Amino acid sequence: MPYHSADRRRVLAAAALGRPVAEPGPVSDEDEPLRSVIGELLDVSPHLIIIDTPEGGEERLVIAPWATAWRGETVAPADLPVGAHVIIRALQGGRVADRIWADVTRITGVIQSVGTGSGDRTMELYCGPHRGRRTIVIPYGASGRLRVRHPKFEPGYLFDAIGVREDGAAHARLPATSQPPYRWTSAPEPPPGYSGTQSRISGTCTWSDTFDWGERGAAYPMLERSDSGCQDAGVSCTGLPYLALGSTLNVRNVCAGRAAILPIVACGCLAGRFCDRCLECGTSARGRVVELSPASFVELGGELTKGCFNARVGLG
């Protein structure tokens, strides 16, 4: 076990605090467990999909009669192209494909510049100190839908969209949130009375595709700066407590009634700049409390194209 691995940190933290080691994974409930299957599409028919997994294995899943797929828009699963990178939500022991997302990406960052012109436009984003800069495409056909919820295509404002990878570039298709009205350096302070000591904190859970392919885990905004090596960490409008890499979180999707113990494997400093709400089942408390890998988000019942769910988090 590498000295700085999240697993080793988790074991040491449990020993220091005198509590049992919380093993990552779903918290048992009465619902059928969900499994995410990730890989490259090898073959697909109306009834069967075959995937090459990151570990070099092959997965064959039956496609449920009600299953749908998304690749920039809703399509029939059999119409997905061979070679697409897919994330599958699977039922019945992970053998039946219920929902498929192909070449999906999430585009979250700070607007640096926007190209001019009347057709497709490019946008330069700063995606935080851990994720660097990114050039994306705003297709002309999606620009109206995006501008409804992101009225300021201006430098210094936050941007968050769901898109699809096409021809080597990320094309934004759906707004993932309403754009915050403030510049990214002006995130609101937590409201009075938030001490960061609550055992369970409610807010928005989102996902990011910047985790390793197939990784399960979480990015967290309020990491100790000395631990994360990030001067942008420690910003949140929800009053989250400070934690360290390797800590575990109990993340509950209050919309789906599912929960899991997940290790903190990355810094979520950019997520902490969003003081927005999720509207998937009622209205969440304001602020992003955690950002998950696609695999973890799907296994907790999240829909990648909706981008969020109402969450409650606590120490694992």
C-alpha positions as CSV (number, residue, x, y, z in Angstrom):
1,M,0.0,0.0,0.0
2,P,1.7,3.3,-1.1
3,Y,2.5,5.6,1.8
4,H,0.4,8.5,0.6
5,S,-2.5,6.4,-0.8
6,A,-6.1,7.2,0.2
7,D,-6.5,3.7,1.6
8,R,-3.5,4.1,4.0
9,R,-4.7,7.6,5.1
10,R,-8.2,6.1,5.8
11,V,-6.7,3.4,8.0
12,L,-4.4,5.8,9.9
13,A,-7.3,8.3,10.4
14,A,-9.5,5.6,11.9
15,A,-6.8,4.5,14.2
16,A,-6.1,8.0,15.4
17,L,-9.8,8.7,16.0
18,G,-10.4,5.3,17.7
19,R,-13.2,4.2,15.3
20,P,-13.6,1.2,13.0
21,V,-12.3,1.4,9.5
22,A,-15.2,2.2,7.2
23,E,-14.9,0.1,4.1
24,P,-15.9,2.0,1.0
25,G,-19.0,0.8,-0.8
26,P,-22.8,1.0,-0.7
27,V,-24.6,1.2,2.6
28,S,-27.1,-1.7,2.6
29,D,-30.7,-0.7,2.0
30,E,-33.9,-2.4,0.7
31,D,-33.4,-1.3,-2.9
32,E,-31.7,-3.4,-5.5
33,P,-28.1,-2.3,-5.7
34,L,-27.0,-0.4,-8.8
35,R,-23.7,-1.2,-10.6
36,S,-21.9,1.0,-13.1
37,V,-20.1,-0.7,-16.0
38,I,-17.5,1.5,-17.7
39,G,-15.5,0.9,-20.9
40,E,-15.3,1.0,-24.6
41,L,-18.2,-0.2,-26.7
42,L,-17.2,-3.3,-28.7
43,D,-20.5,-4.3,-30.2
44,V,-24.2,-3.6,-29.6
45,S,-27.5,-4.9,-30.9
46,P,-31.1,-4.1,-29.7
47,H,-30.7,-6.8,-27.0
48,L,-27.0,-7.1,-26.1
49,I,-24.1,-4.7,-25.4
50,I,-20.5,-5.8,-25.2
51,I,-17.9,-3.6,-23.4
52,D,-14.1,-3.7,-23.1
53,T,-13.4,-2.6,-19.5
54,P,-10.4,-0.5,-18.3
55,E,-9.0,-3.7,-16.7
56,G,-8.9,-5.4,-20.1
57,G,-11.9,-7.7,-19.5
58,E,-15.1,-8.0,-21.4
59,E,-18.6,-7.4,-20.1
60,R,-21.7,-8.7,-21.9
61,L,-25.0,-7.1,-20.7
62,V,-28.6,-7.7,-21.7
63,I,-30.3,-4.5,-22.7
64,A,-33.6,-4.0,-20.9
65,P,-36.6,-3.4,-23.1
66,W,-37.1,0.1,-21.5
67,A,-33.4,1.1,-21.6
68,T,-32.4,4.4,-23.3
69,A,-29.1,5.9,-24.2
70,W,-27.7,9.4,-24.5
71,R,-24.9,10.6,-26.8
72,G,-25.5,14.4,-27.1
73,E,-29.2,13.5,-27.3
74,T,-31.4,10.6,-26.5
75,V,-30.9,7.7,-28.9
76,A,-31.7,4.0,-29.1
77,P,-28.9,1.8,-27.5
78,A,-28.4,-0.1,-30.8
79,D,-27.6,3.2,-32.5
80,L,-24.5,3.9,-30.4
81,P,-21.2,3.8,-32.4
82,V,-18.6,1.1,-31.8
83,G,-15.7,2.7,-30.0
84,A,-17.7,5.0,-27.9
85,H,-16.8,5.3,-24.2
86,V,-19.8,4.3,-22.2
87,I,-21.1,4.4,-18.7
88,I,-23.9,1.9,-18.0
89,R,-26.2,1.7,-15.1
90,A,-26.9,-2.0,-14.6
91,L,-29.5,-3.9,-12.6
92,Q,-30.1,-7.5,-11.6
93,G,-26.7,-8.2,-10.3
94,G,-25.1,-5.9,-12.8
95,R,-26.1,-8.0,-15.8
96,V,-29.0,-5.9,-17.3
97,A,-28.3,-2.5,-18.8
98,D,-30.9,0.0,-17.7
99,R,-29.4,3.3,-18.8
100,I,-26.4,4.1,-21.1
101,W,-24.4,7.3,-21.4
102,A,-21.9,7.5,-24.3
103,D,-19.0,9.9,-24.7
104,V,-20.5,12.0,-21.9
105,T,-18.4,14.8,-20.4
106,R,-19.0,17.5,-17.8
107,I,-17.5,20.9,-18.5
108,T,-17.0,22.9,-15.2
109,G,-14.8,25.9,-15.0
110,V,-14.3,29.7,-15.0
111,I,-14.8,31.4,-18.4
112,Q,-11.6,32.9,-19.7
113,S,-12.6,33.9,-23.2
114,V,-15.4,33.3,-25.7
115,G,-14.9,33.2,-29.5
116,T,-17.0,35.4,-31.7
117,G,-19.1,34.5,-34.7
118,S,-22.6,33.5,-35.6
119,G,-22.1,29.7,-35.7
120,D,-20.3,27.3,-33.3
121,R,-18.1,29.2,-30.9
122,T,-15.2,28.1,-28.7
123,M,-14.8,28.9,-25.0
124,E,-11.6,28.8,-23.0
125,L,-12.1,27.7,-19.4
126,Y,-9.9,27.6,-16.3
127,C,-10.9,24.4,-14.5
128,G,-9.0,24.9,-11.3
129,P,-5.4,24.3,-10.2
130,H,-5.7,20.5,-10.4
131,R,-7.5,20.4,-13.8
132,G,-5.8,23.1,-15.8
133,R,-7.3,24.9,-18.8
134,R,-9.7,23.5,-21.4
135,T,-11.1,24.6,-24.8
136,I,-14.7,23.6,-25.5
137,V,-17.2,24.1,-28.3
138,I,-20.5,25.8,-27.8
139,P,-22.6,24.5,-30.8
140,Y,-24.9,27.0,-32.4
141,G,-27.9,24.7,-31.9
142,A,-27.3,24.4,-28.1
143,S,-26.3,28.1,-27.5
144,G,-29.8,29.3,-26.8
145,R,-30.5,26.6,-24.3
146,L,-27.2,27.2,-22.5
147,R,-27.7,31.0,-22.5
148,V,-31.1,30.7,-20.8
149,R,-29.3,29.4,-17.6
150,H,-25.9,30.9,-18.3
151,P,-26.6,34.5,-19.3
152,K,-23.1,35.8,-18.9
153,F,-20.6,34.4,-21.4
154,E,-18.0,36.7,-19.9
155,P,-14.6,36.2,-18.3
156,G,-14.6,35.6,-14.6
157,Y,-18.0,33.9,-14.4
158,L,-18.6,30.2,-13.6
159,F,-19.7,27.8,-16.3
160,D,-21.1,24.2,-15.9
161,A,-22.6,22.1,-18.7
162,I,-23.1,18.5,-19.7
163,G,-21.6,17.7,-23.1
164,V,-20.4,15.0,-25.4
165,R,-16.9,14.3,-26.8
166,E,-16.9,14.5,-30.6
167,D,-14.0,14.7,-33.0
168,G,-11.5,15.1,-30.1
169,A,-13.3,18.1,-28.6
170,A,-15.9,18.6,-25.8
171,H,-19.2,20.0,-27.1
172,A,-21.5,21.5,-24.5
173,R,-25.1,20.4,-24.9
174,L,-27.1,20.9,-21.7
175,P,-26.7,23.4,-18.8
176,A,-25.9,21.5,-15.6
177,T,-26.9,24.4,-13.3
178,S,-28.0,28.0,-13.4
179,Q,-25.0,30.2,-13.6
180,P,-24.1,31.9,-10.2
181,P,-24.6,35.7,-10.5
182,Y,-21.2,36.4,-8.9
183,R,-17.7,36.2,-10.2
184,W,-15.9,33.0,-9.2
185,T,-13.7,34.8,-6.6
186,S,-16.8,36.1,-4.8
187,A,-18.5,33.0,-3.5
188,P,-20.8,33.8,-0.6
189,E,-19.8,33.1,3.0
190,P,-21.7,30.4,5.0
191,P,-24.8,31.9,6.6
192,P,-24.7,32.8,10.3
193,G,-25.0,29.8,12.6
194,Y,-23.1,27.4,10.4
195,S,-20.2,26.1,12.5
196,G,-19.1,23.2,10.4
197,T,-19.8,20.8,13.3
198,Q,-23.1,19.3,12.2
199,S,-23.0,15.5,12.0
200,R,-24.9,15.5,8.7
201,I,-24.9,18.4,6.2
202,S,-27.3,18.8,3.3
203,G,-26.6,20.3,-0.1
204,T,-25.9,19.4,-3.7
205,C,-24.0,16.5,-5.0
206,T,-22.5,16.7,-8.5
207,W,-20.1,14.7,-10.6
208,S,-17.0,15.3,-12.6
209,D,-15.2,13.3,-15.3
210,T,-11.7,14.4,-14.1
211,F,-11.3,11.2,-12.0
212,D,-9.4,8.3,-13.3
213,W,-11.5,6.2,-15.7
214,G,-13.6,3.8,-13.6
215,E,-12.5,5.3,-10.3
216,R,-14.9,5.4,-7.3
217,G,-14.5,8.2,-4.9
218,A,-15.2,11.8,-4.1
219,A,-13.7,15.3,-4.4
220,Y,-14.3,17.6,-1.4
221,P,-14.1,21.4,-1.2
222,M,-12.9,21.9,2.4
223,L,-9.6,20.1,2.4
224,E,-6.8,21.3,4.6
225,R,-4.6,23.4,2.3
226,S,-1.4,22.0,3.8
227,D,-2.7,18.5,3.1
228,S,-4.0,19.1,-0.4
229,G,-1.3,21.5,-1.6
230,C,-4.0,23.8,-2.9
231,Q,-4.3,27.4,-2.0
232,D,-7.8,27.5,-3.5
233,A,-9.2,24.8,-1.1
234,G,-11.3,25.8,1.9
235,V,-14.1,27.7,0.2
236,S,-17.7,26.7,0.7
237,C,-21.0,28.5,1.4
238,T,-22.3,25.4,3.3
239,G,-20.2,25.5,6.5
240,L,-18.5,22.2,5.7
241,P,-15.9,20.9,8.2
242,Y,-12.2,20.6,7.2
243,L,-11.2,17.1,6.2
244,A,-8.1,15.5,4.8
245,L,-7.4,13.4,1.7
246,G,-8.2,9.8,2.6
247,S,-11.1,10.6,4.9
248,T,-14.3,8.8,4.1
249,L,-17.7,10.3,3.6
250,N,-21.2,8.8,4.0
251,V,-23.0,10.2,1.0
252,R,-26.7,9.8,0.8
253,N,-28.9,10.5,-2.3
254,V,-32.0,11.7,-0.5
255,C,-33.9,11.6,-3.8
256,A,-33.2,7.9,-4.4
257,G,-32.8,6.8,-0.8
258,R,-29.3,5.3,-1.5
259,A,-26.1,5.8,0.4
260,A,-22.5,4.8,0.1
261,I,-19.2,5.2,2.0
262,L,-16.7,6.9,-0.3
263,P,-13.1,7.9,0.1
264,I,-12.0,11.5,-0.6
265,V,-9.5,11.1,-3.3
266,A,-9.3,14.6,-4.8
267,C,-9.6,18.3,-4.0
268,G,-13.0,19.9,-5.0
269,C,-11.9,23.5,-4.7
270,L,-13.8,24.6,-7.8
271,A,-17.0,22.9,-6.7
272,G,-16.9,25.0,-3.5
273,R,-17.2,28.1,-5.6
274,F,-20.7,27.1,-6.7
275,C,-23.4,28.2,-4.2
276,D,-26.3,26.8,-6.2
277,R,-29.1,24.4,-5.5
278,C,-30.2,21.0,-7.0
279,L,-33.9,20.8,-8.0
280,E,-34.2,17.1,-8.7
281,C,-36.6,16.2,-5.8
282,G,-37.6,19.4,-4.2
283,T,-35.0,22.1,-3.6
284,S,-31.7,21.2,-1.9
285,A,-29.9,23.4,0.6
286,R,-27.6,25.8,-1.1
287,G,-24.0,24.8,-2.0
288,R,-22.1,21.8,-3.4
289,V,-21.1,19.5,-0.5
290,V,-19.3,16.8,-2.6
291,E,-18.4,16.0,-6.2
292,L,-18.3,12.3,-7.2
293,S,-16.7,10.3,-9.9
294,P,-19.2,9.2,-12.6
295,A,-19.1,5.6,-11.4
296,S,-20.0,6.5,-7.8
297,F,-22.6,9.1,-8.9
298,V,-24.4,6.5,-11.1
299,E,-24.3,3.8,-8.4
300,L,-26.0,6.2,-6.0
301,G,-28.9,6.6,-8.4
302,G,-27.7,9.8,-10.1
303,E,-28.5,10.7,-13.7
304,L,-25.4,12.0,-15.5
305,T,-27.4,14.3,-17.8
306,K,-29.3,15.9,-14.9
307,G,-26.0,16.6,-13.2
308,C,-26.9,16.6,-9.5
309,F,-29.0,15.1,-6.7
310,N,-30.0,16.4,-3.3
311,A,-27.5,14.9,-0.8
312,R,-26.7,14.6,2.8
313,V,-23.1,13.9,3.8
314,G,-21.3,13.0,7.1
315,L,-18.2,11.2,8.2
316,G,-18.0,7.6,7.0
